[in-house]
């Protein structure tokens, strides 16, 4: 989605608008690990709907990861969460409150804080 505000173009895309993210409910998913470097990776159990090709009736959560490649810079603030053991019996960094792209930056927000970064590409990989 692109808007213009006071003569300035604003490009904003929420994760559900990204290719390959159809049928993934990030807000109900559980992030168990975040790796940061030249690649930013979110590992966890992702809630799927029947709109996702890996969805199986009776098994809404599937393990996987989201990879952002070609990271050129990042800012991570609010890292105050101690991982908890949750219903997935793994460390739990919490769900994803928001994940979007805006004006050249990816933004991810959750109990782990806010991680903002520039990346060349993104992909979600769900285990079958």
Secondary structure by P-SEA (a helix, b strand, c coil): cccccccbbbbbbcccccccccccccccbbbcccccccbbbbbbbbbbccccccccccccbbbbbbbbccccccccccccccccccccccccccccccccccccbbbbbcccccccccccbbbbbbcc
